[in-house]
């Protein structure tokens, strides 16, 4: 079940998914994350999404050794229906530094209506202090009640082109 705020947040994303559905060879989701989270929370979210049948572009599995990281990211962005940004304390510290790769990914994702920020271990208020543009996007928050598994299930439903988003009563 979605909260009213989540329905409002995810409905435009769903519209984008439906518009991009006919395009060939697309991944469902591009997962933007801090390098420090690649073996922890980002991998956990990736695995939960894939267990739901979602095709996820994830640098840890999609960038082969010896290839250009930036070029592969560019391809991944072009070939994904939507992007999610896992906003963690590690990402906040990366965004605060110059030249982070995640900063480049965010620039592309912010330019399109394809972005869902996911706060985990931090708040949108903390994000607002580092990136007001990203924080201005409504998103999802992983909490004790709204677990990472529940968020992954909601995202999986959003990127599935069949059927409407389950609305609250």
Secondary structure, DSSP 8 states (H G I E B T S, - for coil): ---HHHHHHHHHHHHHHHHHTTSTT-EEEEEE--GGGTTTHHHHHHHHHHHTT--EE-HHHHS-TTS-HHHHHHHHHHTEEEEEEEE-HHHHHHHTSTT-HHHHHHHHHHTTT-EEEEEESS-HHHHHHH-HHHHTS--EEE-SSS-HHHHHHHHHHHH--SS------
